[in-house]
Structures are given as structure tokens and as C-alpha cells.
Amino acid sequence: MSGGGTIHSPDFLLGWVGEKPGMKVAVFSSKPYDKHFLNAANAGVGHELIYYDTKLDVNTAPLVGDAPAVCVFVHDVLNRATLEILRQCGVKLIALRCTGFNHVDLQAAGELGLTVVRVTAYSPYSVAEHAVGLILTLSRKYHRAYNRVREGNFSLDGLLGFDLHARTVGIIGTGKIGMVFAQILEGFGCRLLGYDTCPNPNFPKLNRAEYVSLDELYAQSDIISLHCPLLPETYHLIDRAALAKMKPGVILINVSRGALIDTEAVIEGLKSRKIGALGLDVYEEEEGLFFQDLSFQIIQDDVFQRLLTFPNVLVTGHQAFFTQEALTDIAKITISNISDFAAGRPCPHEIRYTPKP
Ligand code: NAD
């Protein structure tokens, strides 16, 4: 307990560790790296972190036991049914260890009196640099060269690339990640076309950067990279109609959210060669695939498997965020969010349902 005796621990707290209240937290979808970074951030803070490798959904929610908080990631299912069970178990706090919250029914959470906090920002360099890595791999064919050289094949046939310098890159969403991505490509000497529903005053200050309409971006870009959130209005933003407006041979990059792209339309675009190359770190149906080792299983998703047959498609399994710096930021902010709640302080990273006007 605190030294002064004037602070009373709410009933959901474990007690006080030094001057700090500790909370019991059920951490779902936890991998060894989550444990490593969360334990490091929690050192000396005193929350009791109980790790479950299973994902949170309506069936696993009772695992929460008497923990008043859950900590979850992008594939945990936080729909109304799950939230109701959590509430019945006495949960008060949902701490997301990610930025996106499209998987949380915020309206239900609000009605059930559940506080939801998230990691509003972490190293944007992690995701932006990964997007640039996908572009370079596709444009210079590193993925093919790697295998070739290992087999003693030093022929350059089929590896012809192109300079990024002076190419036009369209950036949809110029927030934290989109801006870092733009700055990196400014360094390559690219021309940058931005589109954002809420323009960033710093974007047009970059060399050779300007905002244009979405149609102009589609018509003029050699490379298009998506850095906007998944919202009802951005669902399948890249569909047949959008592809029809793009340059033949366009390179498409999506490190944002899978459902920004209509995958079947993109497969048609690859078959017709409208799309010159495709780099994905996210996939609309990734939930049953990514973050697990399925190398001994028969993958049932034929659309995904078709994607993998193209020589000019590169897919990574939602790893753009996966750097030491980003995981350190995520863990520190998550623990700090939990501490704010435990101490009864307002949390700057709380998110609430806002009805559409
Ligand atoms: P951010 O909020 O800083 O920026 C998003 C930008 O998109 C904002 O400028 C916003 O105005 C703009 N935007 C919103 N709606 C738009 C629309 N309809 N058209 C064009 N622009 C629109 O977010 P951020 O931190 O830069 O993250 C961007 C996205 O990256 C996240 O939403 C998330 O989906 C994704 N992400 C992916 C990974 C990964 O590991 N692959 C990790 C973190 C984030």
C-alpha cells in the first residue's frame, strides 16, 4: 500500500508495488517476443501479466478468470458477444497492443462500460521502411536473385530492374507512416503524389511532392503505396474500377490493412499484366493464416495460394511492425496505458465510440 495511507486501492487492483498500483492482466495471442518486451516494460511496475497464446474470442473469453484487464492484438475478436462475456467476468479494461481498432466493437464496449486503450503511435519507421523494402525487392528482384545465387546460377537474365530515381510514387494516406515513407522516397529522388482526406501540411513541403486527386494519383503513379486506415469508406479502395484508372505495369504496395484491396480484382490485374508487381504485408483473410507456422498444413485459402504463384508478388506475414524499436514502444505504451487506468488517471490513448453525424 502507499506510504501515506490516503490512497485506497480499487477492488480490481492487486495492491500497491512501491507507489504504483498493480493490475492483473490476461494477455491474449501472446508470442515469446510479446512476453519478452512486455515483461521488460513491466519490470518494476508490478502488473501481473498472465499470458495465453490462444486468441481472444467468444469461446476463450472465460480464460480471463478474475483478471480485470485484457491485453489483445490485431486478430483477437472483440465483438459484442466477446465483450459481454468479458464484462460478466468483471473485466474493466481492454488494452490493445496495436494502433488499429477496426476489430473492436467500440459501441458495445462503451455500452458495457469497458474502457478501451490503444497504442496510438510507435516507430513509424518500422512500417515505412518495410514498405520501401518491398518496393526494392520487387523492382530489383532480390527474392529471385537470392535463390538463384544459392543454386550457383549467376545469370542476370530476368533480373532487369529499374531506378526508383525520378519515378512517380503515389501515397494514399500521409499520416505518421505515410510521411516517413514519403521522406525516404524523397531521398531516392522520386516525385511524390499524395492523397489524404485530411491533408498533412508537411507533405507538400517535401521536394517534388504535391497533393492530387485520387484519380490523378492513380493515373500518374508508377508505384502506389497504401498508408490509410481501414474504414467503411476505404474498404476495397483498390477494386476493379480503381485498377482501371492506373498506369499499366503499376507496382502496388499494401502494408496497411488487407481489406483495403479487393484481392480477386488484383489477381485479375496481375493476370492481365495491368499490375507489374504486388507487395503485401497484409491480406484480407490473414486471420487464419498469419502469425503461425502452417508449413506442415494444407492451406485452404485458394485466393491466397493463387497470389503466391505469381513471380512478381511478394507477401510477408504482417511483419512490417516487427522491429526491436517498435516492439519496445508498443510494450512501454501498453504498460503505461494499463498503469494510467489502474491509477485512475485519464489515459491519453483511450478510444471511444463516436456516432456518425
Ligand atoms: P495515421 O492515423 O497517422 O495516418 C493515417 C492517414 O490516413 C491520416 O493522414 C488520415 O487522414 C488518412 N486517411 C484516412 N482516411 C483516408 C482516406 N479515405 N483516404 C486517404 N487517406 C485517408 O496512421 P499511421 O500510424 O500512419 O498508420 C496507417 C495505417 O498503417 C494504420 O491504419 C494501420 O492500418 C497500418 N499499420 C500497419 C502495420 C503493419 O505491421 N503492417 C503496423 C501499423 C500500422
Residues whose N, C-alpha, C, O or C-beta is under 5 A from the ligand:
A	BS01	NAD	G100 V127 I172 G173 T174 G175 K176 I177 G178 Y195 D196 T197 C198 H227 C228 P229 L230 T234 V255 S256 R257 D281 H318 Q319 A320 F321
